[in-house]
Amino acid sequence: MRPIEPLPLNHSWPLYDLRTHLSPVLLDPDIARNDAALAERGLGLWHCDLRDNRLSWTAGVYDIFGLERDQDVGRPRTVSLYAPESREPMERLRAYAIKHKRGFTLDVDIDQADGGGRCAMRLIAAPILDADGETVALHGVKQLLPHGTPSSRRLDPTIFVML
């Protein structure tokens, strides 16, 4: 995990706060619905179905992880790309989000699969609830961060990385 403080669990937030955490993307509907525009800015949208841990990504997430676009990527492979010091906090917050129906934001380091080296990524996740209020999926945004970016709890439109 990039910064040590605040502790990972402090990065959790209530679902009613989702729009605040995604506001930089939501402010520009041309970007929010345009896969290429998101990828150009170092952003990608993702979805994980909890029934089978199946992942769905936009192009920007593939680019951040250094993977070929549109290839079938399993969650175990993706998790293995997280730096060891980032993996445990991410898994802890993920489990907490699922159990307590809360979103989270966490800056992590990943080792790109294409040999591009280690990079920093802001992970924003929120649960999707079914009609009974049970968590059935997680979804959110991943943002590539330049080296030295200060920790944050939301997307930062001032640090879009143009690829």
HUCOR-V136512 format. One record per residue. N is the residue number from 1. RES is the residue in one small letter. SS is DSSP state (hx for helix, st for strand, lp for the rest). NEAR is the number of other ideal C-beta (glycine too) atoms within 8 Angstrom. Layout:
BEGIN
n=N res=RES ss=SS near=NEAR
n=N res=RES ss=SS near=NEAR
END
This chain:
BEGIN
n=1 res=m ss=lp near=13
n=2 res=r ss=lp near=8
n=3 res=p ss=lp near=7
n=4 res=i ss=lp near=3
n=5 res=e ss=lp near=4
n=6 res=p ss=lp near=5
n=7 res=l ss=lp near=5
n=8 res=p ss=hx near=10
n=9 res=l ss=hx near=8
n=10 res=n ss=hx near=6
n=11 res=h ss=hx near=11
n=12 res=s ss=st near=11
n=13 res=w ss=st near=10
n=14 res=p ss=st near=6
n=15 res=l ss=hx near=9
n=16 res=y ss=hx near=4
n=17 res=d ss=hx near=9
n=18 res=l ss=hx near=9
n=19 res=r ss=hx near=7
n=20 res=t ss=hx near=7
n=21 res=h ss=hx near=14
n=22 res=l ss=hx near=13
n=23 res=s ss=hx near=10
n=24 res=p ss=hx near=9
n=25 res=v ss=hx near=12
n=26 res=l ss=hx near=9
n=27 res=l ss=lp near=6
n=28 res=d ss=lp near=7
n=29 res=p ss=hx near=6
n=30 res=d ss=hx near=7
n=31 res=i ss=hx near=10
n=32 res=a ss=hx near=9
n=33 res=r ss=lp near=5
n=34 res=n ss=lp near=8
n=35 res=d ss=hx near=8
n=36 res=a ss=hx near=7
n=37 res=a ss=hx near=9
n=38 res=l ss=hx near=16
n=39 res=a ss=hx near=14
n=40 res=e ss=hx near=8
n=41 res=r ss=lp near=12
n=42 res=g ss=lp near=14
n=43 res=l ss=st near=14
n=44 res=g ss=st near=15
n=45 res=l ss=st near=12
n=46 res=w ss=st near=13
n=47 res=h ss=st near=10
n=48 res=c ss=st near=12
n=49 res=d ss=st near=10
n=50 res=l ss=lp near=9
n=51 res=r ss=lp near=5
n=52 res=d ss=lp near=4
n=53 res=n ss=lp near=8
n=54 res=r ss=st near=7
n=55 res=l ss=st near=11
n=56 res=s ss=st near=7
n=57 res=w ss=st near=12
n=58 res=t ss=lp near=11
n=59 res=a ss=hx near=12
n=60 res=g ss=hx near=17
n=61 res=v ss=hx near=12
n=62 res=y ss=hx near=15
n=63 res=d ss=hx near=13
n=64 res=i ss=hx near=14
n=65 res=f ss=hx near=12
n=66 res=g ss=lp near=9
n=67 res=l ss=lp near=9
n=68 res=e ss=lp near=5
n=69 res=r ss=lp near=7
n=70 res=d ss=lp near=4
n=71 res=q ss=lp near=7
n=72 res=d ss=lp near=3
n=73 res=v ss=lp near=10
n=74 res=g ss=lp near=8
n=75 res=r ss=hx near=8
n=76 res=p ss=hx near=6
n=77 res=r ss=hx near=8
n=78 res=t ss=hx near=11
n=79 res=v ss=hx near=10
n=80 res=s ss=hx near=6
n=81 res=l ss=lp near=10
n=82 res=y ss=st near=13
n=83 res=a ss=lp near=10
n=84 res=p ss=hx near=6
n=85 res=e ss=hx near=8
n=86 res=s ss=hx near=14
n=87 res=r ss=hx near=10
n=88 res=e ss=hx near=9
n=89 res=p ss=hx near=12
n=90 res=m ss=hx near=15
n=91 res=e ss=hx near=9
n=92 res=r ss=hx near=10
n=93 res=l ss=hx near=15
n=94 res=r ss=hx near=11
n=95 res=a ss=hx near=8
n=96 res=y ss=hx near=12
n=97 res=a ss=hx near=17
n=98 res=i ss=hx near=11
n=99 res=k ss=hx near=7
n=100 res=h ss=hx near=7
n=101 res=k ss=lp near=10
n=102 res=r ss=st near=11
n=103 res=g ss=st near=16
n=104 res=f ss=st near=14
n=105 res=t ss=st near=14
n=106 res=l ss=st near=13
n=107 res=d ss=st near=14
n=108 res=v ss=st near=14
n=109 res=d ss=st near=13
n=110 res=i ss=st near=13
n=111 res=d ss=st near=9
n=112 res=q ss=lp near=13
n=113 res=a ss=lp near=8
n=114 res=d ss=lp near=6
n=115 res=g ss=lp near=6
n=116 res=g ss=lp near=6
n=117 res=g ss=lp near=6
n=118 res=r ss=st near=8
n=119 res=c ss=st near=11
n=120 res=a ss=st near=13
n=121 res=m ss=st near=13
n=122 res=r ss=st near=14
n=123 res=l ss=st near=12
n=124 res=i ss=st near=15
n=125 res=a ss=st near=13
n=126 res=a ss=st near=12
n=127 res=p ss=st near=13
n=128 res=i ss=st near=9
n=129 res=l ss=st near=8
n=130 res=d ss=lp near=7
n=131 res=a ss=lp near=3
n=132 res=d ss=lp near=4
n=133 res=g ss=lp near=6
n=134 res=e ss=lp near=6
n=135 res=t ss=st near=12
n=136 res=v ss=st near=9
n=137 res=a ss=st near=10
n=138 res=l ss=st near=14
n=139 res=h ss=st near=10
n=140 res=g ss=st near=12
n=141 res=v ss=st near=12
n=142 res=k ss=st near=14
n=143 res=q ss=st near=13
n=144 res=l ss=st near=14
n=145 res=l ss=st near=13
n=146 res=p ss=lp near=8
n=147 res=h ss=lp near=5
n=148 res=g ss=lp near=4
n=149 res=t ss=lp near=11
n=150 res=p ss=lp near=4
n=151 res=s ss=lp near=6
n=152 res=s ss=lp near=10
n=153 res=r ss=lp near=6
n=154 res=r ss=lp near=11
n=155 res=l ss=lp near=14
n=156 res=d ss=lp near=10
n=157 res=p ss=hx near=7
n=158 res=t ss=hx near=4
n=159 res=i ss=hx near=9
n=160 res=f ss=lp near=9
n=161 res=v ss=lp near=9
n=162 res=m ss=lp near=6
n=163 res=l ss=lp near=8
END
